Amino acid sequence: SLQLMVYAQVLALVIAIPAGVITAYRAGSRSDKVANATAFGMLAIPNFALALVLAYYVGVELGWLPVSGYVKPSEDFVELVRRMIMPTLALAVGQVAVYMRLLRSDMIATLQEDFITMAKSKGLSPRRVLWRHALRPSSLTLLTVAGLNVGTLIGSAVVIEVIFSLPGVGSLLYEAITARQYIAFQSLV
């Protein structure tokens, strides 16, 4: 469970940070509007629905990735990566949208600050201004929300583990529910 949540959190941040910075820099442009519409669409898709769609189309219909099972990293790391792509993606998509929108709004506010104008007037490149001077103060809220979203990831990971047959707390919880083991269920919750 922890492994899945870490993968999802890292993937969400790796995608959301560049997307948030670029859309903030190009605020109001066509690419910004497309990115925002995409983010709202990603927010509207429940994790379990995306997991089922990915499992069916990517795993069953196309046969690109295995649908279920888990391999230890020490046994076959490449196979582990193949088996974790779909669950990680299903868990990370909603987080990407939240993080991107949050960073975008903070970056737009930061880019209007006086110290950014000063950095630009010194002749610094737009890339350096964005990534060095504007991202640091804008990322504080992002890091706070990323920490708070761990609870959401725990709840979502339970369903994702059951769909992709991954061993973890979610699978144990599901087995406790189906076997009517109320003590185990209460302990896991």
C-alpha positions in Angstrom: 0.0 0.0 0.0 2.7 2.4 1.0 4.7 1.6 -2.2 1.6 2.3 -4.4 0.9 5.6 -2.5 4.5 6.8 -2.9 4.6 6.0 -6.6 1.3 7.8 -7.1 2.4 10.9 -5.1 5.7 11.1 -7.0 4.0 10.7 -10.4 1.4 13.3 -9.5 4.0 15.8 -8.5 6.3 15.1 -11.4 3.5 15.8 -13.8 1.7 18.6 -11.9 4.7 20.8 -11.2 5.8 21.5 -14.8 2.2 21.7 -15.9 1.3 24.2 -13.2 4.4 26.3 -13.9 3.8 26.4 -17.7 0.1 27.1 -17.4 0.8 29.9 -14.9 3.4 31.4 -17.3 0.9 31.3 -20.2 -2.2 32.2 -18.2 -5.1 33.0 -20.4 -3.6 31.4 -23.5 -5.2 28.6 -25.5 -2.9 26.0 -24.0 -3.8 27.2 -20.5 -7.5 26.8 -21.2 -7.0 23.3 -22.6 -4.9 22.3 -19.6 -7.5 23.7 -17.2 -10.3 21.8 -19.0 -8.3 18.7 -18.9 -7.6 19.1 -15.2 -11.3 19.5 -14.5 -12.0 16.4 -16.6 -9.4 14.5 -14.6 -11.0 15.7 -11.3 -14.4 14.4 -12.5 -13.2 10.8 -13.1 -13.3 8.6 -10.0 -10.2 6.6 -9.3 -12.0 3.3 -9.4 -13.7 4.1 -12.7 -10.4 5.0 -14.3 -8.8 1.9 -12.9 -11.5 -0.3 -14.4 -11.2 1.4 -17.8 -7.4 1.1 -17.8 -7.6 -2.6 -16.7 -10.1 -3.4 -19.4 -8.7 -1.5 -22.4 -4.9 -1.4 -21.7 -4.7 -4.8 -19.9 -7.4 -7.0 -21.5 -8.2 -5.5 -24.9 -4.8 -4.3 -26.0 -2.8 -6.6 -23.8 0.0 -4.0 -23.2 0.3 -4.4 -19.4 -0.6 -7.2 -17.0 -3.9 -6.5 -15.2 -3.3 -8.1 -11.8 -0.6 -9.4 -9.5 2.5 -8.2 -7.8 6.2 -8.9 -8.2 8.7 -8.1 -5.5 11.3 -5.5 -6.6 14.1 -8.0 -5.7 12.7 -10.6 -8.0 12.1 -8.7 -11.2 12.1 -4.9 -11.2 11.0 -4.4 -14.8 8.0 -6.6 -14.2 7.2 -4.7 -11.0 7.2 -1.5 -13.0 5.0 -3.0 -15.7 2.5 -4.2 -13.0 2.4 -0.9 -11.1 1.9 1.5 -14.1 -1.9 1.2 -14.3 -2.6 1.3 -10.5 -0.2 4.2 -10.0 -1.8 6.1 -12.9 -5.3 5.4 -11.7 -4.4 6.7 -8.3 -2.4 9.7 -9.5 -4.7 11.3 -12.1 -7.0 13.1 -9.6 -4.0 14.3 -7.6 -2.3 15.7 -10.7 -5.3 17.9 -11.4 -5.5 19.2 -7.9 -1.8 19.9 -7.6 -1.6 21.6 -11.1 -4.5 23.9 -10.4 -3.2 24.8 -7.0 0.3 25.6 -8.2 -1.0 27.5 -11.2 -3.1 29.9 -9.1 -0.2 30.4 -6.6 2.3 31.0 -9.4 0.0 33.5 -11.1 -0.1 35.5 -7.8 3.7 35.1 -7.3 4.5 36.2 -10.9 2.8 39.6 -10.1 5.0 40.3 -7.1 7.7 43.0 -7.0 10.6 40.6 -6.5 9.7 38.9 -9.8 9.7 42.2 -11.6 13.1 43.0 -10.1 14.4 39.6 -11.2 13.2 40.2 -14.8 14.6 43.8 -14.8 18.1 42.3 -13.9 17.9 40.4 -17.2 17.4 36.9 -15.8 16.0 34.5 -18.3 12.3 33.7 -18.0 13.1 30.1 -17.3 15.3 31.1 -14.3 12.7 33.5 -13.0 10.0 30.8 -13.2 11.9 27.9 -11.8 14.2 29.6 -9.3 12.4 32.7 -8.1 8.7 32.0 -8.6 8.4 28.3 -7.9 9.9 28.3 -4.4 7.4 30.7 -2.7 4.5 29.1 -4.7 5.3 25.6 -3.7 4.6 26.0 0.0 0.8 25.5 -0.4 1.4 22.6 -2.8 3.5 20.8 -0.3 0.9 21.3 2.4 -1.9 20.0 0.2 0.3 17.1 -0.9 0.8 16.1 2.7 -2.9 16.4 3.5 -3.9 14.3 0.5 -2.1 11.3 2.0 -5.5 10.4 3.6 -7.2 10.6 0.3 -4.5 8.3 -1.2 -5.0 5.8 1.6 -8.7 5.6 0.9 -8.3 5.4 -2.8 -5.5 2.8 -2.6 -7.9 0.4 -0.9 -10.1 0.2 -4.0 -7.2 0.3 -6.4 -5.5 -2.7 -4.7 -8.7 -4.7 -4.9 -9.2 -4.0 -8.6 -5.6 -4.8 -9.6 -5.1 -7.7 -7.1 -2.2 -6.1 -5.3 -1.3 -7.3 -1.8 -1.7 -4.6 0.8 -3.9 -3.1 3.4 -6.7 -2.7 0.9 -6.7 -6.3 0.0 -6.7 -7.3 3.6 -9.6 -5.0 4.3 -11.6 -6.5 1.4 -10.9 -10.0 2.6 -12.0 -9.1 6.1 -15.2 -7.6 4.8 -16.1 -10.6 2.5 -15.2 -13.1 5.3 -17.2 -11.1 7.9 -14.2 -10.8 10.2 -15.3 -7.7 12.1 -12.4 -7.5 14.4 -9.9 -7.5 11.6 -12.0 -5.0 9.7 -12.1 -2.7 12.7 -8.4 -3.0 13.2 -7.5 -2.2 9.6 -9.9 0.8 9.5 
